[in-house]
C-alpha cells in the first residue's frame, strides 16, 4: 500500500531549500543562492573570500552544463528547464559510464526535483521541447577533466529518463512520512505511470523496510509486471529498475549505518 507524501509547506519553503541544499551531501547537489561579497571588506578578510571564491569556481566546473548558454551549478534548480537538463545529463552519464555513485547522482537530482514540485510530464515536456528545437546537451565532466562532447536529445532517451524519474518519484511515495517533503500538492507522476509502477515499487519498499532486504528475485517482479501491464520486461531491465528503487530508498531513507 502506498503512502502518498503530498504536503504543502509554503511556510517553510525558503528555509528548507537553504538548509537542505547546503547541508545534505547525498540528496542535494548544490546551493540555490549566491554568496555576495562586499567590496569594502578588510584586506585580510578579503583574502579569505578570494580563496573561498576560487574553491567555489573549481567545484562549479565539474558540472558545467551548456545548452545554448552555460548553466552554472547554482542555477541548476532555478527553472524547470534547468532541472530537466540536470536530470538528463545525470541519466546519460550513468547510462554511459555506470557506477553506483553516478546512479546516486541521478537519484539525488530526482529527489530535488520532487521537493521543488516538479512532475514527470512537466519535465518530459521540457526535454521534448529541447529535442524538437535541436538543443545539444554537454556530457558531464570528469574529475579534473574537460569535455567538449555535445549531442542531441533523442526520443528514446527522453522516454527512458522520464521513466527512471517516475520510478524515483513513486518510490518516494512508498516511504514512511515525512521522508521527503514536497512543496506542492500536485501529483508528481501521471496516473498511467502510477498504475504501472506503484505495485513494483511497493513490493521492493516492503522488502526493504519490513525484511531488511536489499535485493529480490527478478522473477517476483516480472510476475508483478505481468499482472499489471500484461507483459514482463527482460530480466536485465527488471534488475536495473529494482536497483534504481533500492538505491532511491537508500538515499532518502537509509536503514543501516554506512561502512
C-alpha positions, -999 to +999 in steps of 0.1 A: +000+000+000+013+034-010+017+062+015+014+094-005+035+122+008+017+152-005+023+182+017+020+220+012+049+236+031+048+271+018+055+285+053+089+267+055+098+267+018+126+292+018+143+279+050+141+243+038+158+249+005+186+269+021+193+243+048+187+212+028+206+221-003+237+233+016+239+207+043+230+174+026+257+157+006+238+127-006+205+142-015+214+177-027+240+187-052+243+225-049+232+256-031+204+278-046+218+311-037+250+331-045+273+344-018+276+381-024+309+398-014+311+434-003+339+454-019+348+473+013+360+442+033+392+445+052+423+432+034+428+400+055+391+391+052+392+399+015+420+373+010+398+346+027+369+355+005+391+352-026+402+317-015+365+307-010+356+321-043+384+302-061+374+269-044+338+275-054+348+281-090+367+248-091+337+229-078+314+246-103+335+235-132+327+199-125+290+201-135+291+229-161+260+225-183+256+241-217+225+241-239+227+274-258+242+293-228+261+279-199+241+270-168+261+273-136+258+249-107+239+274-087+213+277-114+206+240-119+174+241-099+161+276-107+138+267-136+121+236-148+142+237-180+174+237-160+161+209-138+153+188-169+188+194-183+204+184-149+184+152-147+190+143-183+228+148-181+229+126-150+208+099-166+230+099-197+261+099-175+250+067-157+240+050-189+274+058-205+296+051-175+277+031-150+287+031-113+267+034-081+279+069-074+266+081-108+233+064-102+230+082-068+238+115-086+207+110-108+186+099-078+197+130-058+187+153-087+154+135-089+148+140-052+155+177-056+130+178-085+104+161-063+108+185-035+106+215-058+072+204-070+082+191-105+061+165-123+072+138-147+051+151-175+063+187-170+099+176-172+091+154-202+077+184-220+109+204-213+131+177-227+108+172-257+108+209-265+146+209-264+148+178-286+125+194-312+145+227-311+177+208-317+194+218-284+226+199-277+235+188-242+270+187-229+284+155-214+293+157-177+329+165-168+351+140-150+373+149-121+400+173-132+390+168-168+374+188-196+350+177-223+336+194-253+313+165-262+278+175-270+249+156-285+213+160-294+185+145-274+166+116-289+131+104-281+140+071-267+163+088-242+136+112-231+111+083-225+136+062-205+149+092-185+113+101-175+105+065-167+135+065-143+124+097-128+088+084-123+102+054-105+122+076-082+091+097-075+069+067-069+095+051-046+095+083-025+057+079-023+062+044-008+084+057+020+071+064+055+062+100+062+078+125+062+109+111+044+108+138+017+087+169+018+071+181-014+063+218-016+033+215-039+002+193-036+001+184-073+007+147-080+043+142-090+036+114-115+009+108-141-019+083-134-006+060-161+029+058-146+014+054-111-007+024-121+021+008-140+048+011-113+033+015-079+030-022-072+065-028-084+080-001-062+057-011-032+069-047-033+106-036-031+099-010-004+081-035+017+111-059+014+134-030+023+115-018+053+099-049+067+125-076+060+157-056+057+163-069+021+185-052-005+175-074-034+146-095-046+143-124-071+138-109-106+110-134-112+089-120-084+089-086-100+083-100-135+052-116-122+041-082-109+046-067-143+027-095-159-003-089-136-003-051-141+009-045-176+002-078-192+039-083-201+072-086-183+105-069-193+137-087-198+155-099-166+183-074-171+159-045-174+139-056-144+171-059-124+181-024-133+147-010-123+149-029-090+184-014-084+170+021-090+143+016-064+166+001-038+192+029-044+165+055-041+154+040-007+190+041+004+193+078-005+160+090+011+157+066+040+189+048+049+183+018+072+219+008+080+250+027+090+274+034+062+306+014+064 
